[in-house]
Amino acid sequence: MLRQVLITEFAKLRRSAVPWVTLAVMLLAPWGIALFMWIVLDPRRAASLGLLGTKANLAGLEATWPAYAGYLSMIVGAAGMLLLAFIVAYLFGREYVDQTAKNLLALPIRREWFALAKLTVAAAWWLAIALAAFAEGLLIGALLGLPDFSPAVVTDALGNALLLAGVSYLLCPVVAWLTVATRNLLASIGFALGMLLLGDLLGHTGWGVWFPWSIIPSLSGMSGTAAVSIQPVSIVMLVAVFLAGIAATAAQLRLADNP
């Protein structure tokens, strides 16, 4: 039965323009990093165009492959906390926006399958656009001719990007539950934005390892400090949040009255 629900969810996604919009948004981010890399590489020309090359240098940016690859990984982390939240909110909330939830919940199918299917679609969707943005970023870096390239740099950056993408995904079932509970996309997106800000704040404290939404800023260096490795307690918290989010979403769908 799960297979049939999955096929249906992917078919619905194929007829939507939203995946292409999210892909376009994701593909824009590497160009923003490339712009700053170019400013650092050629500050005189950038200053003549009014791009403030001096300030870019003062910001501590380095136009090298290791630095650039790190910024690409950071994009995946930041996008995972916002763009992935939007993806999940869209998948679960579109049923209420399109007023198809009452038909969906009336089908003789266990409602838990809908939650699992939508989360599986979200995983495939998120992985596809994250890898596309990373691949595009590598191509842009090659065009810029950045120094200090090595296969090890690319491999490490890809591993970090996949790690951040995975951490982001472990947080998304909470967004799914909030979307189903409130039947509102904006509430879920607002929650994700709030958690991004709070996670960045707590990432500067000793409590960051206990707060799942602080893990991405800490791992990627988004909090302004050097990137750190993931701690065992953080893994436990992430898994707990992931499982609790799935259970809460499934329970909400199972116990909800038809809207």
ABEGO torsion letter per residue (X at the ends): XAAAAAAAAAAAAAABAAAAAAAAAAAAAAAAAAAAAAAAABAAAAAAAGAGAAAAAAAGBBBBAAAAAAAAAAAAAAAAAAAAAAAAAAAAAAAAAAGAAAAAAABBBBAAAAAAAAAAAAAAAAAAAAAAAAAAAAAAAAAAGBBGBBAAAAAAAAAAAAAAAAAAAAAAAAAAAAAAAAGBAAAAAAAAAAAAAAAAAAAABAAAAABAAAAAAAAAGAAGBBBBBBBAAAAAAAAAAAAAAAAAAAAAAAABBBX
